Amino acid sequence: MTVCALSLPLGGNAQLSDVTKPGDLIQLVNGVNDGDGNAGPPPAAEGVEHAIDNWGQKYLNFLDLGSGFSVRPSAGLTLVTGLRFYPANDAEERDPASYLFEGLQSTGWTTISSGSLALPSTRNPGGETPLAGLVFQEVSFLNNMAYAEYRVTFPTLKDAGLANSMQIAEVELMGMVVPEPGTLSLMCLAGLAWLVRRRWA
């Protein structure tokens, strides 16, 4: 019996790219207010869509502790083994100090990775500034499970006592697109056909 398998990298970000793009389905995740009196929705110009728009413009959330976003990459199933966090243009105290990264299964959200953050103190320009050349913090982790939807949240901030919100300029989900099962079957059949032709040649 011939078995056809796809080998996927389990760690590191070599040859990986951001699996999200502007326009992917993204949803706001509100956290809880820490008692600073600011609890309204994100400002119109700093909505959640800016977390994956490939520009320096930030996403800001006044319901800060535990806030973030969920996203469904239009590429389909993806395997993510790293994250890049780009600090916003001002107020360093609003920077996330930790992250929780989850994937959606039929039974609910499951943790892929979590940990502390130390985003650069250098501030990135806001507005329509390309990401190339901006500062960021990258984390990598082992993961061998592909998901169609992800959630990124920020449980803590650099200085929640001073901050009235959470802000982040951009989050990149570093990974690769995983072929659908039907595509894998076609790849296997093509390989078998090539093998048969070689044997008959």
ZAGUDREN-56829 format. One record per residue (C-alpha): x, y, z negated. Coordinates in steps of 0.25 Angstrom, whole numbers, plus 5000, padded with zeros to 4 digits. Example, Ala and Ser with C-alpha at 12.3 -4.5 7.8 and 13.67 -1.06 7.14 Angstrom:
BEGIN
504949824969/505549964971/
***
This chain:
BEGIN
500050005000/500550145004/500450254994/500450404998/500850504987/501050654986/502250694977/502050824970/503050904962/502750904947/503551024942/504351144947/503951244957/504851214969/504151234982/502851264975/501951384977/500751464972/499551374974/498551494972/498351604982/497451734982/496051694984/496051564977/494851544967/495351604954/494451624941/494651714929/494951644916/494651734904/495351714891/495051774878/495251924873/496251934862/495452044855/496052164862/494752224867/494952194882/494152084887/493552124901/493752064914/495052084922/495152214929/494652214943/496052234949/496652124940/495752004942/496051864941/496251844956/497551924954/498151804947/498351734960/498351844971/499851844974/500051994969/500552064957/499152114953/498852054940/497651974934/497252034920/496251974910/495752044897/495251914892/496751874891/497051764882/496851634890/496451714903/496951674916/496351614929/495951484936/496251464951/495851364962/496951364973/496351364986/497451264991/496751154983/497451054974/498751104969/499851064960/500451174951/501751164944/502051304940/501451444938/502051584940/501551694931/501751844936/501651954925/500752074928/501152214930/501052274916/500752244901/501652124898/500852094886/499752044895/500651934901/500251784898/501151724888/500651574891/499851504902/498951384903/498851314917/497751214920/497151134931/495751104933/495350954933/493950884933/493950884918/494351024917/495651114915/496951034912/498251104908/499351094918/500351184910/500451294899/501451374892/502051504888/502351624898/503451734897/503051814909/504151914913/504052054907/504352114921/503052164926/502652134940/501952244949/500452234950/499552254962/499852194976/501352154973/501752024979/502151914969/503551894976/504651954967/503751974955/504151914942/503451784936/503551674926/503451534932/503151404924/503251264930/502651134925/502450984928/501150964935/500650844944/499150874944/498550954956/497351044953/496351124961/496151234950/497051294940/496851384927/497951484922/497751544908/498551624899/498351594884/499251704878/499851834882/501251904879/500651994869/499151974868/499052084857/499452194866/498852134879/497452164883/497452064894/498151954901/498751984915/499551914925/499951954939/499951814946/499951664943/500551574953/500251424953/501451354958/501151224965/500851154977/499551114985/499250964984/498650894996/497150844994/497050694993/496450695008/497750765013/498650665005/497950545011/498150605025/499650625022/499750485017/499050435030/499950515039/501150465032/500650315034/500350345048/501750395050/502350275043/501550175052/502050245065/503450235060/503250085057/502650055071/503650145078/
***
